[in-house]
Amino acid sequence: MKRTGFRRKNKFRAIKTVSDGILFDSKLEAGWYDWHKFLEKIGLITEFEIQKEVTLKVNENLICMHYPDFYYFDTKENKYYYADAKGVETPEFKLKYKLTKALNPDKGYRICKGKPR
């Protein structure tokens, strides 16, 4: 018997959510997006981007591409940051996180867990 209207569920039970006309993979990510937009509005961060492409190369060999959820400049700490909203840290994410930190020592990396403040 064929099911109609059936959609495959996300393996982590994430629910796609729209914020500012942008479709996010989860409510958590959309919430952190709203939080970062608020920080940008009050001037604590600037140059805010979503899904900025990071090329991870070692000795000119392309290892992989990484797309952190957010990228911004923290005006208080005077430093650029990558940030990811994570409910579950997969082994693939852990590897890309470590590579990104090792290959970009001048930039920070924040993992946003739980609901935004």
Secondary structure, DSSP 4 states (H G I P E B T S, - for coil): ---SS--PPPTT----EEETTEEESSHHHHHHHHHHHHHHHTTSEEEEEES--EEEEETTEEEEEE--SEEEEETTTTEEEEEEE-SS--HHHHHHHHHHHHH-TTSEEEEE-SS--
